[in-house]
Structures are given as C-alpha cells and as structure tokens.
Amino acid sequence: MVKREHGHISAILLAVLVTVLWSSSFVLIKAGLKQMPVLLFAGLRYFIAFLVLLPFVVFSPERMRAVQELGTRDWIRVLSLGVLFYTCTQGASFIGLSLLPAVTVSLLLSFTPFIVAFSGMALLSERPTVTKWVGILLFAAGIVVYFFPVSIPKNQLFGLIVVAFGVFVNAGSSILGRSINREKRIQPLVLTVLSMGFGSVLLLISGIAVSGIPGLSLKSWSIILWLAVVNTALAFTLWNHTLRTLQALESSIINNTMLFQVAVLAWVFLGEAMTVKQIIGTVVSGTAAVVVQLRTPRRRVPDA
C-alpha cells in the first residue's frame, strides 16, 4: 500500500513538472518570435521533436510491424490527426502568441475541453450533465469578466480569430485522437510519431514558403532545440507515463493548472501584468475547466 501511494505521489509530481515545462513553452515561444518567422519556428520545433522520437519506432521491430499493418483507413485517420493537431492547432497557437498576450492565448485554449465535452451531443447522442452546464456557464462568465469592457485593437482581433480557429481544430483533433486510441489498434507512440511527422512537415513547408530560410542565431536554435527535445519529445513521453497511474480527472486538474502557471510566468518573464479583473476572470475560467470534466459517478445496479 505504501509503495502504491509513493508511486501515485511520484506520478503527480512528474505530471506537475510536465505542465511547468509546457507552461514555459508560452514564454519561450514569445521570446523566440522576436527573432524567428512564426510558421518556420513552429515547424522546426515539431519536426525536430519528430526526429528525436522517430528512432524509438524505427528500431523497434514490434512498432515497425505495427506501422506495416496499418490499413488505408488507419493512415487517413493518422494523417488527418497530424494536420489537425500539429499543422493547424500549433500553427494557430504560434500565430496567436505573435499577436496576443500569452495569458490570453492560454485562456482561449482552455476552452477546448468544453467543445470536446459537448461534442458528444451531436456525435454520440450524449446529453450533457448538470455539472457540464454549470461548467460552461462558469467559463462564459470568466471570459466576460476577463475581456469586459470589450476594447480589442485590430491586430489582436485577428489574433483572437486565429486562436479561436485553433481551439475548434484542437477540439476536433482531441475527438479524433480519442476515437483512434479507444480502438487500441495503433500504439500511442506510433500514433504520435506518424501524426507529428506528417503535421510538422506540412507546417515546416508552409513556413519556408512564407518566409524562406533565414539565418538563425545561436539563441534561436537553443530555444528551438529546448522546445523540441525537452518540452515536446521528453514532456509528452513523461506525460504518457503518468497516465498509467493517474486517473483521467487527476490528469485533467493538473493539466488545467497551466492556465495559472502561464499567467505567473508571463508576468515574471514577459512583464505581462494582469489586472484584478483579469485575474478573477482567469480563476473563474480555470475552475470551470475542471468542473466541466468532472464525471458523474454511475449508479451501481443491485445484483438480482
């Protein structure tokens, strides 16, 4: 029992570490965008992360056999996931961070679980619980408090539109990813490597087409490599490891602490101070993101 509790605590601490790494990505991206074209930056990050993870598939006979056994339908879904999650979602996030404060982007991205939770209405004929309705109303209230009174500069308006697009695409990728993983036909690492590889190549090609191949400084390459190796390849691997121990709700709560972590890091390192009103809106929205993912326990049917 003691060993199990120790393992559980270790998994929680490891998951928190991963969220700190992911939260720091917002700060590092903002710093890197001062020197690098946005799409090229995003493409390099995920393409290098793909190259880091690729040997774990190529040099594994079991995983290579799994790749060879993929059918046409599997490939279509895997490549679609790559386009949705890496090309579109990450591209939109990077563009958003080039135009908006890090906290604003983080806040908008936290809307993703709501779309995923309510997508069951149309896709699975699932009726939202009272808890989910409370969560969506809380989040809406938090957004209103955060942005009221509405006064958005034109460049930020475009950023909001781009990030909003990214939020809906991210929700779509979450639904597709969940559908693929639920079937358990494709190993998680294989799915990650294949989808990341395809999506990052498209993102990188787009970046080169838009901005060419400019010379990058040592600082720029340091940021890219850290984001690719540590905050992407290593962090995703560690997160998947924690999922073996933590319950879905525990992971969701830990993941949602990123909203507050980004706010603190952006204030300390980027000077993005928040007003009291924005802090209240962020806290309300962060609480709502947890509430909407709470699951109502099923009633146990008595034995006959």
C-alpha angles and dihedrals in degrees: 000000000000091000091051092050090048090051091049093051090047090053091051092050091047091050090050089051090053092051089050089054092048091047091051087056089074091057094044092048091051089051093046094049089066088069107022136061108255102236094040089051092051093044094050092049096056097034091056090045088053091052090051093052097038097082090059087064101034094051095044112087090198094053094043089052088052090053092050091051094057113118129215092267091051093051092049092052094044093049091045089054089052092053094046101043103031109022098037107023098041092039090053092046093053092047089048092052090052090058107027139049113270092242092055092052091046091049093051093047089054087069089074096089090056093056091045092048094050096040086082087073092068102024103037103019089240119157114225114243123236088255092059092049089052089049095052092048091049092050092049089051091050092050091050092050092046097050102030123144090040109229110147123171115230095251090051091048089060089047091052091051092050094048091045088055088049091052093055092044090048090052089051091051090049091053093046092045091049090049092051095045092046090061090054091211095123124050113241095239092048090050092049095048096046096044093042092048095052096040095046093049090054090047092048093048090050090051093050091046092052102039107011120223108308123186112265126211125234089255091054093050090047091055092046094049094046092050092045101043104029108022095038116022098031097034094050090048092050092046092053088050091055090051088069089067109023125075118241092252092051091051091048093052093047091047091051091057085077089081090065095037091055090049092054095043092047090051094048100040105023101032091236097152117190128220121233089254092054092047090053091048091049093049092048093048093046091052090049091052088059095043094052091056095051112115122219107233114245118246112247114237110229116243114257 
